[in-house]
């Protein structure tokens, strides 16, 4: 393996590692938010944004309108 290949391999591994860390952090943040959310609140948000909404979509909507969703009695 020549010097260019080694450097290229190092760059690719670094990019993959950083991308994995970012993805893992995002998943962990979503899990933390969802674990603190009641099922009724989750279901209400999910139903508002549509049947095909993912858990990530629910978290994004909740974070955009946190005051509103926290003020509703479920």
mmJSON file of the N, C-alpha and C atoms, coordinates in Angstrom:
{"data_MODEL":{"atom_site":{
"group_PDB":["ATOM","ATOM","ATOM","ATOM","ATOM","ATOM","ATOM","ATOM","ATOM","ATOM","ATOM","ATOM","ATOM","ATOM","ATOM","ATOM","ATOM","ATOM","ATOM","ATOM","ATOM","ATOM","ATOM","ATOM","ATOM","ATOM","ATOM","ATOM","ATOM","ATOM","ATOM","ATOM","ATOM","ATOM","ATOM","ATOM","ATOM","ATOM","ATOM","ATOM","ATOM","ATOM","ATOM","ATOM","ATOM","ATOM","ATOM","ATOM","ATOM","ATOM","ATOM","ATOM","ATOM","ATOM","ATOM","ATOM","ATOM","ATOM","ATOM","ATOM","ATOM","ATOM","ATOM","ATOM","ATOM","ATOM","ATOM","ATOM","ATOM","ATOM","ATOM","ATOM","ATOM","ATOM","ATOM","ATOM","ATOM","ATOM","ATOM","ATOM","ATOM","ATOM","ATOM","ATOM","ATOM","ATOM","ATOM","ATOM","ATOM","ATOM","ATOM","ATOM","ATOM","ATOM","ATOM","ATOM","ATOM","ATOM","ATOM","ATOM","ATOM","ATOM","ATOM","ATOM","ATOM","ATOM","ATOM","ATOM","ATOM","ATOM","ATOM","ATOM","ATOM","ATOM","ATOM","ATOM","ATOM","ATOM","ATOM","ATOM","ATOM","ATOM","ATOM","ATOM","ATOM","ATOM","ATOM","ATOM","ATOM","ATOM","ATOM","ATOM","ATOM","ATOM","ATOM","ATOM","ATOM","ATOM","ATOM","ATOM","ATOM","ATOM","ATOM","ATOM","ATOM","ATOM","ATOM","ATOM","ATOM","ATOM","ATOM","ATOM","ATOM","ATOM","ATOM","ATOM","ATOM","ATOM","ATOM","ATOM","ATOM","ATOM","ATOM","ATOM","ATOM","ATOM","ATOM","ATOM","ATOM","ATOM","ATOM","ATOM","ATOM","ATOM","ATOM","ATOM","ATOM","ATOM","ATOM","ATOM","ATOM","ATOM","ATOM","ATOM","ATOM","ATOM","ATOM","ATOM","ATOM","ATOM","ATOM","ATOM","ATOM","ATOM","ATOM","ATOM","ATOM","ATOM","ATOM","ATOM","ATOM","ATOM","ATOM","ATOM","ATOM","ATOM","ATOM","ATOM","ATOM","ATOM","ATOM","ATOM","ATOM","ATOM","ATOM","ATOM","ATOM","ATOM","ATOM","ATOM","ATOM","ATOM"],
"id":[1,2,3,4,5,6,7,8,9,10,11,12,13,14,15,16,17,18,19,20,21,22,23,24,25,26,27,28,29,30,31,32,33,34,35,36,37,38,39,40,41,42,43,44,45,46,47,48,49,50,51,52,53,54,55,56,57,58,59,60,61,62,63,64,65,66,67,68,69,70,71,72,73,74,75,76,77,78,79,80,81,82,83,84,85,86,87,88,89,90,91,92,93,94,95,96,97,98,99,100,101,102,103,104,105,106,107,108,109,110,111,112,113,114,115,116,117,118,119,120,121,122,123,124,125,126,127,128,129,130,131,132,133,134,135,136,137,138,139,140,141,142,143,144,145,146,147,148,149,150,151,152,153,154,155,156,157,158,159,160,161,162,163,164,165,166,167,168,169,170,171,172,173,174,175,176,177,178,179,180,181,182,183,184,185,186,187,188,189,190,191,192,193,194,195,196,197,198,199,200,201,202,203,204,205,206,207,208,209,210,211,212,213,214,215,216,217,218,219,220,221,222],
"type_symbol":["N","C","C","N","C","C","N","C","C","N","C","C","N","C","C","N","C","C","N","C","C","N","C","C","N","C","C","N","C","C","N","C","C","N","C","C","N","C","C","N","C","C","N","C","C","N","C","C","N","C","C","N","C","C","N","C","C","N","C","C","N","C","C","N","C","C","N","C","C","N","C","C","N","C","C","N","C","C","N","C","C","N","C","C","N","C","C","N","C","C","N","C","C","N","C","C","N","C","C","N","C","C","N","C","C","N","C","C","N","C","C","N","C","C","N","C","C","N","C","C","N","C","C","N","C","C","N","C","C","N","C","C","N","C","C","N","C","C","N","C","C","N","C","C","N","C","C","N","C","C","N","C","C","N","C","C","N","C","C","N","C","C","N","C","C","N","C","C","N","C","C","N","C","C","N","C","C","N","C","C","N","C","C","N","C","C","N","C","C","N","C","C","N","C","C","N","C","C","N","C","C","N","C","C","N","C","C","N","C","C","N","C","C","N","C","C","N","C","C","N","C","C"],
"label_atom_id":["N","CA","C","N","CA","C","N","CA","C","N","CA","C","N","CA","C","N","CA","C","N","CA","C","N","CA","C","N","CA","C","N","CA","C","N","CA","C","N","CA","C","N","CA","C","N","CA","C","N","CA","C","N","CA","C","N","CA","C","N","CA","C","N","CA","C","N","CA","C","N","CA","C","N","CA","C","N","CA","C","N","CA","C","N","CA","C","N","CA","C","N","CA","C","N","CA","C","N","CA","C","N","CA","C","N","CA","C","N","CA","C","N","CA","C","N","CA","C","N","CA","C","N","CA","C","N","CA","C","N","CA","C","N","CA","C","N","CA","C","N","CA","C","N","CA","C","N","CA","C","N","CA","C","N","CA","C","N","CA","C","N","CA","C","N","CA","C","N","CA","C","N","CA","C","N","CA","C","N","CA","C","N","CA","C","N","CA","C","N","CA","C","N","CA","C","N","CA","C","N","CA","C","N","CA","C","N","CA","C","N","CA","C","N","CA","C","N","CA","C","N","CA","C","N","CA","C","N","CA","C","N","CA","C","N","CA","C","N","CA","C","N","CA","C","N","CA","C","N","CA","C","N","CA","C","N","CA","C"],
"label_alt_id":[null,null,null,null,null,null,null,null,null,null,null,null,null,null,null,null,null,null,null,null,null,null,null,null,null,null,null,null,null,null,null,null,null,null,null,null,null,null,null,null,null,null,null,null,null,null,null,null,null,null,null,null,null,null,null,null,null,null,null,null,null,null,null,null,null,null,null,null,null,null,null,null,null,null,null,null,null,null,null,null,null,null,null,null,null,null,null,null,null,null,null,null,null,null,null,null,null,null,null,null,null,null,null,null,null,null,null,null,null,null,null,null,null,null,null,null,null,null,null,null,null,null,null,null,null,null,null,null,null,null,null,null,null,null,null,null,null,null,null,null,null,null,null,null,null,null,null,null,null,null,null,null,null,null,null,null,null,null,null,null,null,null,null,null,null,null,null,null,null,null,null,null,null,null,null,null,null,null,null,null,null,null,null,null,null,null,null,null,null,null,null,null,null,null,null,null,null,null,null,null,null,null,null,null,null,null,null,null,null,null,null,null,null,null,null,null,null,null,null,null,null,null],
"label_comp_id":["UNK","UNK","UNK","UNK","UNK","UNK","UNK","UNK","UNK","UNK","UNK","UNK","UNK","UNK","UNK","UNK","UNK","UNK","UNK","UNK","UNK","UNK","UNK","UNK","UNK","UNK","UNK","UNK","UNK","UNK","UNK","UNK","UNK","UNK","UNK","UNK","UNK","UNK","UNK","UNK","UNK","UNK","UNK","UNK","UNK","UNK","UNK","UNK","UNK","UNK","UNK","UNK","UNK","UNK","UNK","UNK","UNK","UNK","UNK","UNK","UNK","UNK","UNK","UNK","UNK","UNK","UNK","UNK","UNK","UNK","UNK","UNK","UNK","UNK","UNK","UNK","UNK","UNK","UNK","UNK","UNK","UNK","UNK","UNK","UNK","UNK","UNK","UNK","UNK","UNK","UNK","UNK","UNK","UNK","UNK","UNK","UNK","UNK","UNK","UNK","UNK","UNK","UNK","UNK","UNK","UNK","UNK","UNK","UNK","UNK","UNK","UNK","UNK","UNK","UNK","UNK","UNK","UNK","UNK","UNK","UNK","UNK","UNK","UNK","UNK","UNK","UNK","UNK","UNK","UNK","UNK","UNK","UNK","UNK","UNK","UNK","UNK","UNK","UNK","UNK","UNK","UNK","UNK","UNK","UNK","UNK","UNK","UNK","UNK","UNK","UNK","UNK","UNK","UNK","UNK","UNK","UNK","UNK","UNK","UNK","UNK","UNK","UNK","UNK","UNK","UNK","UNK","UNK","UNK","UNK","UNK","UNK","UNK","UNK","UNK","UNK","UNK","UNK","UNK","UNK","UNK","UNK","UNK","UNK","UNK","UNK","UNK","UNK","UNK","UNK","UNK","UNK","UNK","UNK","UNK","UNK","UNK","UNK","UNK","UNK","UNK","UNK","UNK","UNK","UNK","UNK","UNK","UNK","UNK","UNK","UNK","UNK","UNK","UNK","UNK","UNK","UNK","UNK","UNK","UNK","UNK","UNK"],
"label_asym_id":["A","A","A","A","A","A","A","A","A","A","A","A","A","A","A","A","A","A","A","A","A","A","A","A","A","A","A","A","A","A","A","A","A","A","A","A","A","A","A","A","A","A","A","A","A","A","A","A","A","A","A","A","A","A","A","A","A","A","A","A","A","A","A","A","A","A","A","A","A","A","A","A","A","A","A","A","A","A","A","A","A","A","A","A","A","A","A","A","A","A","A","A","A","A","A","A","A","A","A","A","A","A","A","A","A","A","A","A","A","A","A","A","A","A","A","A","A","A","A","A","A","A","A","A","A","A","A","A","A","A","A","A","A","A","A","A","A","A","A","A","A","A","A","A","A","A","A","A","A","A","A","A","A","A","A","A","A","A","A","A","A","A","A","A","A","A","A","A","A","A","A","A","A","A","A","A","A","A","A","A","A","A","A","A","A","A","A","A","A","A","A","A","A","A","A","A","A","A","A","A","A","A","A","A","A","A","A","A","A","A","A","A","A","A","A","A","A","A","A","A","A","A"],
"label_entity_id":["1","1","1","1","1","1","1","1","1","1","1","1","1","1","1","1","1","1","1","1","1","1","1","1","1","1","1","1","1","1","1","1","1","1","1","1","1","1","1","1","1","1","1","1","1","1","1","1","1","1","1","1","1","1","1","1","1","1","1","1","1","1","1","1","1","1","1","1","1","1","1","1","1","1","1","1","1","1","1","1","1","1","1","1","1","1","1","1","1","1","1","1","1","1","1","1","1","1","1","1","1","1","1","1","1","1","1","1","1","1","1","1","1","1","1","1","1","1","1","1","1","1","1","1","1","1","1","1","1","1","1","1","1","1","1","1","1","1","1","1","1","1","1","1","1","1","1","1","1","1","1","1","1","1","1","1","1","1","1","1","1","1","1","1","1","1","1","1","1","1","1","1","1","1","1","1","1","1","1","1","1","1","1","1","1","1","1","1","1","1","1","1","1","1","1","1","1","1","1","1","1","1","1","1","1","1","1","1","1","1","1","1","1","1","1","1","1","1","1","1","1","1"],
"label_seq_id":[1,1,1,2,2,2,3,3,3,4,4,4,5,5,5,6,6,6,7,7,7,8,8,8,9,9,9,10,10,10,11,11,11,12,12,12,13,13,13,14,14,14,15,15,15,16,16,16,17,17,17,18,18,18,19,19,19,20,20,20,21,21,21,22,22,22,23,23,23,24,24,24,25,25,25,26,26,26,27,27,27,28,28,28,29,29,29,30,30,30,31,31,31,32,32,32,33,33,33,34,34,34,35,35,35,36,36,36,37,37,37,38,38,38,39,39,39,40,40,40,41,41,41,42,42,42,43,43,43,44,44,44,45,45,45,46,46,46,47,47,47,48,48,48,49,49,49,50,50,50,51,51,51,52,52,52,53,53,53,54,54,54,55,55,55,56,56,56,57,57,57,58,58,58,59,59,59,60,60,60,61,61,61,62,62,62,63,63,63,64,64,64,65,65,65,66,66,66,67,67,67,68,68,68,69,69,69,70,70,70,71,71,71,72,72,72,73,73,73,74,74,74],
"pdbx_PDB_ins_code":[null,null,null,null,null,null,null,null,null,null,null,null,null,null,null,null,null,null,null,null,null,null,null,null,null,null,null,null,null,null,null,null,null,null,null,null,null,null,null,null,null,null,null,null,null,null,null,null,null,null,null,null,null,null,null,null,null,null,null,null,null,null,null,null,null,null,null,null,null,null,null,null,null,null,null,null,null,null,null,null,null,null,null,null,null,null,null,null,null,null,null,null,null,null,null,null,null,null,null,null,null,null,null,null,null,null,null,null,null,null,null,null,null,null,null,null,null,null,null,null,null,null,null,null,null,null,null,null,null,null,null,null,null,null,null,null,null,null,null,null,null,null,null,null,null,null,null,null,null,null,null,null,null,null,null,null,null,null,null,null,null,null,null,null,null,null,null,null,null,null,null,null,null,null,null,null,null,null,null,null,null,null,null,null,null,null,null,null,null,null,null,null,null,null,null,null,null,null,null,null,null,null,null,null,null,null,null,null,null,null,null,null,null,null,null,null,null,null,null,null,null,null],
"Cartn_x":[0.863,0.0,0.909,0.698,1.55,1.033,1.759,1.45,0.086,-0.249,-1.532,-2.692,-2.567,-3.619,-3.809,-2.72,-2.812,-3.535,-3.198,-3.851,-5.334,-5.635,-7.02,-7.822,-7.243,-7.889,-8.139,-7.174,-7.315,-8.432,-8.514,-9.562,-10.937,-11.061,-12.351,-12.781,-11.882,-12.205,-12.601,-11.916,-12.254,-13.648,-13.992,-15.313,-16.406,-16.182,-17.165,-17.338,-16.25,-16.31,-17.086,-16.815,-17.526,-19.01,-19.321,-20.726,-21.438,-20.773,-21.361,-21.621,-20.703,-20.893,-22.06,-22.179,-23.29,-24.615,-24.672,-25.892,-26.258,-25.278,-25.529,-26.019,-25.447,-25.893,-27.323,-27.685,-29.053,-30.042,-29.695,-30.562,-30.723,-29.64,-29.71,-30.574,-30.442,-31.262,-32.744,-33.07,-34.46,-34.999,-34.199,-34.628,-34.867,-34.01,-34.194,-35.493,-35.767,-36.995,-38.22,-38.179,-39.334,-39.57,-38.521,-38.708,-39.333,-39.18,-39.787,-41.178,-41.651,-42.942,-43.99,-45.155,-46.226,-46.71,-47.31,-47.833,-48.916,-49.737,-50.824,-50.279,-49.227,-48.621,-48.006,-47.292,-46.703,-47.781,-48.859,-49.936,-50.611,-50.805,-51.422,-50.568,-49.273,-48.375,-48.327,-48.219,-48.161,-49.412,-50.567,-51.818,-51.927,-51.391,-51.444,-50.6,-49.443,-48.556,-48.734,-49.511,-49.82,-49.437,-50.097,-49.9,-48.515,-47.876,-46.558,-45.42,-45.728,-44.705,-43.832,-42.554,-41.612,-41.42,-40.723,-40.409,-39.583,-38.679,-37.871,-38.743,-39.76,-40.685,-41.437,-41.84,-42.551,-41.645,-40.388,-39.443,-39.226,-39.04,-38.84,-40.038,-41.236,-42.452,-42.57,-42.278,-42.341,-41.354,-40.142,-39.143,-39.509,-40.149,-40.569,-41.664,-42.542,-43.701,-43.81,-42.704,-42.648,-43.618,-43.67,-44.562,-46.011,-46.417,-47.793,-48.108,-47.262,-47.534,-47.433,-46.573,-46.456,-47.629,-48.323,-49.424,-50.751,-50.814,-52.052,-52.145,-53.333,-53.579,-54.062,-53.368,-53.683,-54.495],
"Cartn_y":[-1.171,0.0,1.234,2.108,3.29,4.381,5.478,6.564,7.201,7.385,7.988,7.097,5.81,4.877,4.893,4.956,5.002,6.254,7.395,8.649,8.64,8.131,8.043,7.121,5.994,5.064,5.724,6.465,7.165,8.203,8.94,9.954,9.287,8.209,7.524,6.967,6.336,5.797,6.926,8.057,9.199,9.731,9.84,10.338,9.383,8.09,7.094,7.136,7.296,7.361,8.581,9.736,10.965,10.845,10.316,10.143,9.189,8.135,7.201,7.842,8.667,9.365,10.347,11.053,11.993,11.238,10.147,9.345,8.792,8.26,7.7,8.778,9.959,11.057,11.458,11.48,11.821,10.775,9.514,8.425,8.495,8.746,8.83,10.004,11.153,12.315,12.007,11.391,11.026,10.064,9.08,8.113,8.782,9.72,10.433,11.232,11.912,12.716,11.807,10.734,9.829,9.11,8.779,8.075,8.978,10.284,11.214,11.66,11.171,11.584,10.519,10.943,9.978,9.395,8.22,7.583,8.442,9.071,9.903,11.101,11.717,12.862,12.409,11.29,10.749,10.473,9.825,9.468,10.717,11.74,12.985,13.646,13.743,14.369,13.522,12.221,11.315,11.453,11.497,11.623,12.98,14.015,15.355,15.447,14.799,14.964,13.88,12.839,11.851,10.444,9.509,8.092,7.575,8.183,7.702,8.372,9.081,9.77,8.772,9.024,8.191,8.776,8.052,8.567,9.841,9.891,11.105,12.291,12.041,13.109,13.634,12.725,13.123,13.976,13.584,14.354,15.739,15.813,17.118,18.031,17.495,18.297,18.729,17.827,18.167,19.279,19.198,20.224,21.577,21.558,22.812,23.512,22.729,23.294,22.768,22.735,22.139,22.802,24.134,24.832,24.424,24.356,23.993,22.585,21.62,20.229,20.011,20.746,20.611,21.265,22.189,22.88,22.114,21.13,20.359,19.255,19.09,17.983,16.791,15.691,14.497,13.519],
"Cartn_z":[0.0,0.0,0.0,-0.961,-1.019,-0.087,-0.007,0.926,0.642,-0.627,-0.99,-0.554,-0.762,-0.347,1.167,1.906,3.369,3.832,3.239,3.607,3.239,2.068,1.63,2.547,2.907,3.823,5.179,5.685,6.967,6.908,5.817,5.659,5.614,4.872,4.758,6.11,6.827,8.146,9.102,9.024,9.885,9.589,8.326,7.936,8.409,8.233,8.66,10.187,10.908,12.368,12.833,12.253,12.631,12.292,11.114,10.729,11.686,12.095,13.051,14.399,14.849,16.129,16.061,14.961,14.793,14.776,14.047,13.976,15.357,16.059,17.396,18.358,18.28,19.14,18.851,17.577,17.194,17.686,17.544,18.007,19.521,20.223,21.685,22.142,21.466,21.813,21.591,20.449,20.172,21.221,21.583,22.6,23.946,24.317,25.583,25.59,24.489,24.4,24.417,23.647,23.582,24.908,25.633,26.903,27.96,27.818,28.753,28.351,27.221,26.681,26.991,27.422,27.672,26.339,26.415,25.208,24.579,25.411,24.89,24.116,24.649,23.962,22.638,22.661,21.439,20.398,20.824,19.902,19.333,20.172,19.726,18.64,18.884,17.911,16.639,16.798,15.647,14.783,15.418,14.673,13.983,14.597,13.984,12.733,12.726,11.573,10.514,10.803,9.777,10.17,9.521,9.834,9.48,8.521,8.083,8.85,9.904,10.683,11.433,11.415,12.164,13.555,14.392,15.722,15.626,14.662,14.46,14.066,13.248,12.868,14.087,14.966,16.179,17.053,17.199,18.022,17.421,16.106,15.454,15.675,15.5,15.701,17.159,18.068,19.496,19.837,19.323,19.629,19.006,17.84,17.206,18.001,18.638,19.33,20.758,21.456,22.787,23.758,23.757,24.692,24.476,23.234,22.923,23.418,23.076,23.453,24.956,25.626,27.084,27.81,27.153,27.807,27.719,26.868,26.68,27.73,28.294,29.226,28.409,28.532,27.734,28.525],
"occupancy":[1.0,1.0,1.0,1.0,1.0,1.0,1.0,1.0,1.0,1.0,1.0,1.0,1.0,1.0,1.0,1.0,1.0,1.0,1.0,1.0,1.0,1.0,1.0,1.0,1.0,1.0,1.0,1.0,1.0,1.0,1.0,1.0,1.0,1.0,1.0,1.0,1.0,1.0,1.0,1.0,1.0,1.0,1.0,1.0,1.0,1.0,1.0,1.0,1.0,1.0,1.0,1.0,1.0,1.0,1.0,1.0,1.0,1.0,1.0,1.0,1.0,1.0,1.0,1.0,1.0,1.0,1.0,1.0,1.0,1.0,1.0,1.0,1.0,1.0,1.0,1.0,1.0,1.0,1.0,1.0,1.0,1.0,1.0,1.0,1.0,1.0,1.0,1.0,1.0,1.0,1.0,1.0,1.0,1.0,1.0,1.0,1.0,1.0,1.0,1.0,1.0,1.0,1.0,1.0,1.0,1.0,1.0,1.0,1.0,1.0,1.0,1.0,1.0,1.0,1.0,1.0,1.0,1.0,1.0,1.0,1.0,1.0,1.0,1.0,1.0,1.0,1.0,1.0,1.0,1.0,1.0,1.0,1.0,1.0,1.0,1.0,1.0,1.0,1.0,1.0,1.0,1.0,1.0,1.0,1.0,1.0,1.0,1.0,1.0,1.0,1.0,1.0,1.0,1.0,1.0,1.0,1.0,1.0,1.0,1.0,1.0,1.0,1.0,1.0,1.0,1.0,1.0,1.0,1.0,1.0,1.0,1.0,1.0,1.0,1.0,1.0,1.0,1.0,1.0,1.0,1.0,1.0,1.0,1.0,1.0,1.0,1.0,1.0,1.0,1.0,1.0,1.0,1.0,1.0,1.0,1.0,1.0,1.0,1.0,1.0,1.0,1.0,1.0,1.0,1.0,1.0,1.0,1.0,1.0,1.0,1.0,1.0,1.0,1.0,1.0,1.0,1.0,1.0,1.0,1.0,1.0,1.0],
"B_iso_or_equiv":[0.0,0.0,0.0,0.0,0.0,0.0,0.0,0.0,0.0,0.0,0.0,0.0,0.0,0.0,0.0,0.0,0.0,0.0,0.0,0.0,0.0,0.0,0.0,0.0,0.0,0.0,0.0,0.0,0.0,0.0,0.0,0.0,0.0,0.0,0.0,0.0,0.0,0.0,0.0,0.0,0.0,0.0,0.0,0.0,0.0,0.0,0.0,0.0,0.0,0.0,0.0,0.0,0.0,0.0,0.0,0.0,0.0,0.0,0.0,0.0,0.0,0.0,0.0,0.0,0.0,0.0,0.0,0.0,0.0,0.0,0.0,0.0,0.0,0.0,0.0,0.0,0.0,0.0,0.0,0.0,0.0,0.0,0.0,0.0,0.0,0.0,0.0,0.0,0.0,0.0,0.0,0.0,0.0,0.0,0.0,0.0,0.0,0.0,0.0,0.0,0.0,0.0,0.0,0.0,0.0,0.0,0.0,0.0,0.0,0.0,0.0,0.0,0.0,0.0,0.0,0.0,0.0,0.0,0.0,0.0,0.0,0.0,0.0,0.0,0.0,0.0,0.0,0.0,0.0,0.0,0.0,0.0,0.0,0.0,0.0,0.0,0.0,0.0,0.0,0.0,0.0,0.0,0.0,0.0,0.0,0.0,0.0,0.0,0.0,0.0,0.0,0.0,0.0,0.0,0.0,0.0,0.0,0.0,0.0,0.0,0.0,0.0,0.0,0.0,0.0,0.0,0.0,0.0,0.0,0.0,0.0,0.0,0.0,0.0,0.0,0.0,0.0,0.0,0.0,0.0,0.0,0.0,0.0,0.0,0.0,0.0,0.0,0.0,0.0,0.0,0.0,0.0,0.0,0.0,0.0,0.0,0.0,0.0,0.0,0.0,0.0,0.0,0.0,0.0,0.0,0.0,0.0,0.0,0.0,0.0,0.0,0.0,0.0,0.0,0.0,0.0,0.0,0.0,0.0,0.0,0.0,0.0],
"pdbx_formal_charge":[null,null,null,null,null,null,null,null,null,null,null,null,null,null,null,null,null,null,null,null,null,null,null,null,null,null,null,null,null,null,null,null,null,null,null,null,null,null,null,null,null,null,null,null,null,null,null,null,null,null,null,null,null,null,null,null,null,null,null,null,null,null,null,null,null,null,null,null,null,null,null,null,null,null,null,null,null,null,null,null,null,null,null,null,null,null,null,null,null,null,null,null,null,null,null,null,null,null,null,null,null,null,null,null,null,null,null,null,null,null,null,null,null,null,null,null,null,null,null,null,null,null,null,null,null,null,null,null,null,null,null,null,null,null,null,null,null,null,null,null,null,null,null,null,null,null,null,null,null,null,null,null,null,null,null,null,null,null,null,null,null,null,null,null,null,null,null,null,null,null,null,null,null,null,null,null,null,null,null,null,null,null,null,null,null,null,null,null,null,null,null,null,null,null,null,null,null,null,null,null,null,null,null,null,null,null,null,null,null,null,null,null,null,null,null,null,null,null,null,null,null,null],
"auth_seq_id":[1,1,1,2,2,2,3,3,3,4,4,4,5,5,5,6,6,6,7,7,7,8,8,8,9,9,9,10,10,10,11,11,11,12,12,12,13,13,13,14,14,14,15,15,15,16,16,16,17,17,17,18,18,18,19,19,19,20,20,20,21,21,21,22,22,22,23,23,23,24,24,24,25,25,25,26,26,26,27,27,27,28,28,28,29,29,29,30,30,30,31,31,31,32,32,32,33,33,33,34,34,34,35,35,35,36,36,36,37,37,37,38,38,38,39,39,39,40,40,40,41,41,41,42,42,42,43,43,43,44,44,44,45,45,45,46,46,46,47,47,47,48,48,48,49,49,49,50,50,50,51,51,51,52,52,52,53,53,53,54,54,54,55,55,55,56,56,56,57,57,57,58,58,58,59,59,59,60,60,60,61,61,61,62,62,62,63,63,63,64,64,64,65,65,65,66,66,66,67,67,67,68,68,68,69,69,69,70,70,70,71,71,71,72,72,72,73,73,73,74,74,74],
"auth_comp_id":["UNK","UNK","UNK","UNK","UNK","UNK","UNK","UNK","UNK","UNK","UNK","UNK","UNK","UNK","UNK","UNK","UNK","UNK","UNK","UNK","UNK","UNK","UNK","UNK","UNK","UNK","UNK","UNK","UNK","UNK","UNK","UNK","UNK","UNK","UNK","UNK","UNK","UNK","UNK","UNK","UNK","UNK","UNK","UNK","UNK","UNK","UNK","UNK","UNK","UNK","UNK","UNK","UNK","UNK","UNK","UNK","UNK","UNK","UNK","UNK","UNK","UNK","UNK","UNK","UNK","UNK","UNK","UNK","UNK","UNK","UNK","UNK","UNK","UNK","UNK","UNK","UNK","UNK","UNK","UNK","UNK","UNK","UNK","UNK","UNK","UNK","UNK","UNK","UNK","UNK","UNK","UNK","UNK","UNK","UNK","UNK","UNK","UNK","UNK","UNK","UNK","UNK","UNK","UNK","UNK","UNK","UNK","UNK","UNK","UNK","UNK","UNK","UNK","UNK","UNK","UNK","UNK","UNK","UNK","UNK","UNK","UNK","UNK","UNK","UNK","UNK","UNK","UNK","UNK","UNK","UNK","UNK","UNK","UNK","UNK","UNK","UNK","UNK","UNK","UNK","UNK","UNK","UNK","UNK","UNK","UNK","UNK","UNK","UNK","UNK","UNK","UNK","UNK","UNK","UNK","UNK","UNK","UNK","UNK","UNK","UNK","UNK","UNK","UNK","UNK","UNK","UNK","UNK","UNK","UNK","UNK","UNK","UNK","UNK","UNK","UNK","UNK","UNK","UNK","UNK","UNK","UNK","UNK","UNK","UNK","UNK","UNK","UNK","UNK","UNK","UNK","UNK","UNK","UNK","UNK","UNK","UNK","UNK","UNK","UNK","UNK","UNK","UNK","UNK","UNK","UNK","UNK","UNK","UNK","UNK","UNK","UNK","UNK","UNK","UNK","UNK","UNK","UNK","UNK","UNK","UNK","UNK"],
"auth_asym_id":["A","A","A","A","A","A","A","A","A","A","A","A","A","A","A","A","A","A","A","A","A","A","A","A","A","A","A","A","A","A","A","A","A","A","A","A","A","A","A","A","A","A","A","A","A","A","A","A","A","A","A","A","A","A","A","A","A","A","A","A","A","A","A","A","A","A","A","A","A","A","A","A","A","A","A","A","A","A","A","A","A","A","A","A","A","A","A","A","A","A","A","A","A","A","A","A","A","A","A","A","A","A","A","A","A","A","A","A","A","A","A","A","A","A","A","A","A","A","A","A","A","A","A","A","A","A","A","A","A","A","A","A","A","A","A","A","A","A","A","A","A","A","A","A","A","A","A","A","A","A","A","A","A","A","A","A","A","A","A","A","A","A","A","A","A","A","A","A","A","A","A","A","A","A","A","A","A","A","A","A","A","A","A","A","A","A","A","A","A","A","A","A","A","A","A","A","A","A","A","A","A","A","A","A","A","A","A","A","A","A","A","A","A","A","A","A","A","A","A","A","A","A"],
"auth_atom_id":["N","CA","C","N","CA","C","N","CA","C","N","CA","C","N","CA","C","N","CA","C","N","CA","C","N","CA","C","N","CA","C","N","CA","C","N","CA","C","N","CA","C","N","CA","C","N","CA","C","N","CA","C","N","CA","C","N","CA","C","N","CA","C","N","CA","C","N","CA","C","N","CA","C","N","CA","C","N","CA","C","N","CA","C","N","CA","C","N","CA","C","N","CA","C","N","CA","C","N","CA","C","N","CA","C","N","CA","C","N","CA","C","N","CA","C","N","CA","C","N","CA","C","N","CA","C","N","CA","C","N","CA","C","N","CA","C","N","CA","C","N","CA","C","N","CA","C","N","CA","C","N","CA","C","N","CA","C","N","CA","C","N","CA","C","N","CA","C","N","CA","C","N","CA","C","N","CA","C","N","CA","C","N","CA","C","N","CA","C","N","CA","C","N","CA","C","N","CA","C","N","CA","C","N","CA","C","N","CA","C","N","CA","C","N","CA","C","N","CA","C","N","CA","C","N","CA","C","N","CA","C","N","CA","C","N","CA","C","N","CA","C","N","CA","C","N","CA","C","N","CA","C","N","CA","C","N","CA","C"],
"pdbx_PDB_model_num":[1,1,1,1,1,1,1,1,1,1,1,1,1,1,1,1,1,1,1,1,1,1,1,1,1,1,1,1,1,1,1,1,1,1,1,1,1,1,1,1,1,1,1,1,1,1,1,1,1,1,1,1,1,1,1,1,1,1,1,1,1,1,1,1,1,1,1,1,1,1,1,1,1,1,1,1,1,1,1,1,1,1,1,1,1,1,1,1,1,1,1,1,1,1,1,1,1,1,1,1,1,1,1,1,1,1,1,1,1,1,1,1,1,1,1,1,1,1,1,1,1,1,1,1,1,1,1,1,1,1,1,1,1,1,1,1,1,1,1,1,1,1,1,1,1,1,1,1,1,1,1,1,1,1,1,1,1,1,1,1,1,1,1,1,1,1,1,1,1,1,1,1,1,1,1,1,1,1,1,1,1,1,1,1,1,1,1,1,1,1,1,1,1,1,1,1,1,1,1,1,1,1,1,1,1,1,1,1,1,1,1,1,1,1,1,1,1,1,1,1,1,1]
}}}
